[in-house]
């Protein structure tokens, strides 16, 4: 049995090499641009205090999303998502004013002090009438 070898011509090899080089250049450029965007994002940590004491279980959320975290018993937190400049964190806790902090290009640590939210109750409590159950015995 005879084998016939067919030689590839130079004009068919050149486009294959050119295509390979273009693909290599494309993959290298895509990798470099992906690395540039990740350097602008950073992990944010911090502490929340109120009246000189750490606030446990305060809520921290990224504005416009459902992504968030609660502070630990020592008032510290580490936000679970990497943030970039311009993102806004919303800090809230019952009895204190909700505060918003805009992430700047050099922000990596936040120390926030809550201020008491003054709530006024208007009107009098109506406690003259005893409660009567509607159940029949």
N, C-alpha and C positions, 0 to 999 in steps of 0.2 A: 504494500500500500504506500502510495507516495503522498507526502504532505506538501502542500503548496503554501509557501509563506508569501504573504502579501506585504510589501513594504509600505509603510505610511509615508505619504508625501509630506514635504516640509510645509506646504501651504495648509495642511490639516492640523499639524502639530502646533503651529503658531497661535491660532485662535484658542486652543485648549490652554496653552500656557498663559495667554493674555487673560482669559476668563479666571483662571486660578489666582493670578496676581490681583485682579480686581476684587475677588471675593476675600482674599487675605487682607487687603487694604480696608475693605468695608468692615470686617470683623474687628480689626485693630481700632478703627475709628469709633465704632459702637462701644467698645470696652472703655476707651478713654473718656468718652462723653458720659457714660454711666458712672464712672468714678468721680467725675467733677460734680455731678448732682448730689452724690452721697456725702461729699465733704461739706456741703451747705447745711445738711441736717445734723442735728445733735440731740443727745439725750439730756433731758431737763430733770434736775433734782432740786430739792429745796426743803424748807421747813415752814410751818405755819404756827404762829403764836397768837394768843389773845390774853390780855391782862397779865403779861409776863410769863404765861405758862404755855406749853405746847398743846395744840388742839388735836385730839385723837379723832379719827373717822370723819374728817372734813372731806368734802367732795371737790375734786378737780377734774374738769372736763374740757375737751377741745371744742371751742365754739362751733356750732353747726354740725357736730357729729355726736355719736353716742360713745365715743372713746373717752375713757376716764379712769381715775384711780382714787382711792381713799388714802388718807394719811394713816400712818401706823400709830401705836400708842405714844411714841416719842414725838409725834407731829411731823415726821419726815415723810417724803414721798419721792418716788422715781416714776416719771411719766412713762407708760408702756410703749408709746410710739415716738419715733424720732421726729422732732419738729424743726421747722425752718423759720427764718426771719419773716415776720408778718403774721404768724399764727397767733391766735388769742386763746389763752387759758382762762376759764371761768372758775373762781374759787367760791364755794358756798358752804355754809354751816348754819344750822337752826339757831336763831337768836342773834345772828351777826349779819352785817351788810354783805351782800354779794359783791365781789370785786373781780375786775377783769385786768389781766396783765398781757400786754403785747410782747411777743418774743422779738428781741432785737438780734442783730447779727453776732453780737458777742455774749448773749445770754446763755448761761449753762447752769446757774444756781439762782434760786428765788427764795428770798426771805420775806414773808408776808405777815403783817400783823392785822388781824381782824378788828373792826370797831363794832361796838354794840349797836344793834338796830333797835331804835326806840319805837316801840309799838304802843299806841294809846288805845285803850278800850273805851269805847263811847257807850253810854247807857248804863243801866243798873241791871244786876242779875235778878232774875225772877225766881226766887226760891220759896215763895210763900205757899204755893200749892203743892201738896204732897203728890207723889207719883202713885197712880192707880193702875194696877195691872188689868189688862183687858181679857185675861184668861178667866174662864169660869171654873170654879172648883167643883 
